[in-house]
Amino acid sequence: MARKSSSIRNLNPENPLILQSDMTIVVETMHPRFTEMRDGLLPFAELEKSPQFLHTYKLTPISVWNASSVGYTADKVISFLQENSRYDVPPNFVKEVVNWFEKSSVFTLYDDADSLLRLESNDAQLFSQLNEDSDLSRLFQRVEENRGHAWLTHGQRGLVKSKLMQLGFPVHDKASFISGTPLDIQLTTTTASGNDFSLRQYQQSAVDAFYLDGRPGGGNGVVVLPCGAGKTVVAMAAMAAVGAHTLVLTPNTVALRQWRREILDKTNITAEQIGEYSGKVKEIKPITLTTYQIMTYRSSKGEDFLHFDLFSKGDWGLIVYDEVHLLPAPVFRFTADIQARRRLGLTATLIREDGKEDEVFCLIGPKRYDAPWKELERGGFIASVECVEVRVPMDDELSRTYMNSSKRARYRLASENPAKTDVLNALLRKHQGRRILIIGLYIEQLERLRKELDVPLISGKMPNDEREQLYDAFRSGEVPVLLISKVGNFAIDLPDANVAIQISGTFGSRQEEAQRLGRILRPKSDGSTSRFYSLTSENTVDQEYAEKRQRFLTERGYYYELVNAEQILNDDNICSES
């Protein structure tokens, strides 16, 4: 009781943050300093709940360890919280923050003699206790527990880091990397099409944070930038900084070929220096582009992955993981074996629905750079977007079927609600003349819309060459509307797309929501605002999951206007054209 009254005596009603003992932070969205607080919390806390008026952030070991990797300290975080907290900071809050920051600095990995690596702990007693774990101790060649030192081979580097991460102690890896075969790669000042080109300030900052001028501790990690902000450009600048043969892993063949176009457009690299390692072609060249799909191919379950030797076939100085949030588990396992190679992960959202963010952290590297989306929007580097959730009622017959179905069946029924089609048609009329993407989850639903709307559909079954033809037709304006399945969630360069309509999504996937909005984030030549519509069935699990999907974007400062279907059908000037 005394502690509670102490908090009340230290009440500062003007401050925006309310800290709770479960490591959550509540902030009112209507508070005049909300934007400042959102941007201040983003580097070390994760948005957990985002209803209209109260947002809840949570500190976790991963969020703190990522903050530590970019220079944050326990004192800096605690000072921010104390300065802005409405009540006293709960004692356990301070204790946990200090504990997590301390854990992030316990272990450091260095080069040593005899081709070994040396793991140093700043707490010999703790190291002695952890070394009792047989899964950890067997990875060491020798140990000096009284000094908190252990020696390991390069081949155990990833396994030791992974095991210590599981025990709650991320490793600060300062061991050197293999240089790789040298490659003279330079960014041009003029693109192949004749346009002026240079790195934007935030892109240079991302490269600097990743590479650290080649110093120990740099050369591995993840850069987080929104779609359309030039993650590929950051990677090319990193390739130039490293100056060595590079392997690039991409989500699919369409992305692979986009990478090829970008490299040829903005660097001095020639077509003869770029190899494609895909289902059709098996080339290994100074810059080799491949896909996660080919890397995880095997003739049958239980067999070896046939193409993992690509990691060792080239003398790579850098490995780039595009859309690292999609990295398949088998590639994670192999990445543990190639810790001597520099590694760069690129993503718009460091969210994995399988919860393996800790594996990204310890095997690819910590988050090195994360730009505020709204700041990039204000700078004109990505398009302004208005987000609208349209809630569509179900008719009586469908509602009865819905109520008598399982939860999974309910989600599909609500997602495929036929009443969404009328709203979709109204939106197509409203935005006639713009470049519109209609994105959905269920192929049957998309096939029905293809026939009804008479617009082309791109799905996973379509050959890559046909997809490319349709994308080109969309870019030229010959095809102004495209239906796209989940293949449209990532790695599609459609700069003129300015309206996206989501008719069904993958349950509560925040990652997918961010990627879909990303399809319309490239800045428009006329400076116009893009629109992102999400059609949900009212008072159903479809609506519930939509709220979960929106959480990541809400954290980035996006606001979803809620409207009902009748307003759209009556064209009540919702998000009218500018």
Phi, psi and omega in degrees: 000321180300321181295322181294314181294328177299319179297320181294319179297330180263024179298130174234086191297343181277343183285148189271341189260138173242111182266137182239154189293348178272018178072023175255158180228126180254134177223137181280129182292338181271357179294139183299341180254022184299313182299318178299318181291319179301313181291328179287328181279331188307320183292339185228005180221157181245139177290127183253318180223144184218057171293178193298320190250340182231123175253140181244122176254156180224135172271135179227164176305317182295318181295323179288319181294323175296320177298319179300322184292340179252019170101000177288150177236164177301319181298319181295317180293313183295321178298317178300316182292317180295321181292334188244003182278138180288327179239175175304143175290125180305136183304320181293335177298311179297317182300315182292317180300312179299318181298314182292321176294320178297319179297331181286352182239009183289317187245134176227140182250130182233162168289153176214182182285171176058033177060028177249164173251149181245122176263124180245137175245140176273007178222092185297324180294315178297316180300319179299320179293315181294329182290350175287344175288114185296329179294333177273311187298328181291347181275351183264144174282318174204162187220141168238089187297325182296335177261350184073033182244148173214152180243142183216161176278163178300327181292340180265359187305308182292323181294319178296315180298318181295317181294317179294326175297318177299327179278357176099015184230097176293146182261132172275105188270107178249013178287156185283169180243157171295132183291326184079168178292128182300146176216126177278098178238128182227144172284142179272164174263350177224131180287168180300333180273001174095007180271147175296144182215136173202161178290138171285160185301316182291330176293318177296320178298322179295317179296316180298318181294327179285311191274329181052039180055029178079006181287159175304139183098341176262172176095006172212145179144182187240135173252126182250115177220147179295157175303138180090354182267359174093046177295323179297322177296318177301317180296318180295322177293324176294320177299320179293322180294318180288319176066048182211167176305140188228138173251128181243122176259127184238164182290329185199175183293326177299315179296320179304315183286332173294321176300316180302314180298317182295317180297316179292329184283328193235008177225174177275002181291139179263165180300327182291342181268357183249126179249147175250125178242093186224192179296330183267325188233143178232077180253140173237114184226178183309320170243115183246129181251129179220183182234156175300326182297315181289327181291334181257015180284137171212153188293331177199160180299135182096342177278168177288153173284123193287339189243012180295339180292352176300328179299330183253350181291329179252152177272074188284134172265345181207138172240125181254127177254099178285144183048059188297340177293345179264002187305120182291151182305318179300324179290326172305311184298320181286329179299333176298335182271351186239040182291346179280355177263141173295142186225129178236122174258139178239137178196157171270338182211115180279057178239127174243129182291344177270003176073020184265030178301328180294328177289323174301315182301311188273336184256329174265318181135167182287167175293120182264331185205138180212106183272136174299126185298316184293330176294319177293325177295316179297330178278357180080013182275337170228159185287150169288140182228134171257127182255134181226128171259121180257117181266121189248126179287158173257149178287170188299319182294315179294323179298320179294316178299318180301313184294336183259018183246165175290166183298318180295318178294324178300319183297318181291319178301315181292321181296322183264017178314115183301335181295342177296333183296320179297319179294319179300315178298321179296321179291323177297320177293318183298322185252026180303135181097350177261169180268114192242130172251130174250117189243133180213172184262318190265123184298320180300318178297316180293323178296319178299317180292325178302315181289318184288320184269343183059050175234153183289151180240131174251122179225177182296339181283342185283132176302149184301322181298320178292321177301313182300321179297318180291319177300317179297320179295325177292316180299322182281346182093356178297322175243104185276345183229131177233136167267133183224136175276201182298343178295344179274003183289338187205159169057041173239124181263095179234077190299336183268357177296126181229000172223128174237133179237114181265116182261341175198146183226173182275086177047236184257034186288104176295323179302313182295319181301315180295319180293322180291317175299328180298339179297339184242019184271348180295134183299141183270145183299331180265005178073013184287161180273139175271161179234135178236113180253138173237116181268120181233149178278126189297137176057042179225176176294336175301316178293319180298313181293326179299320179297323178290319180298328186283351190300314182298316182292325176298321177299327180277003174102006179276144181240129179265117173282131181262123177226161176260165185300324182299323179297320179290316182296329178269004179050057185278035178058028175290122181050049182299155183297140177271000000 
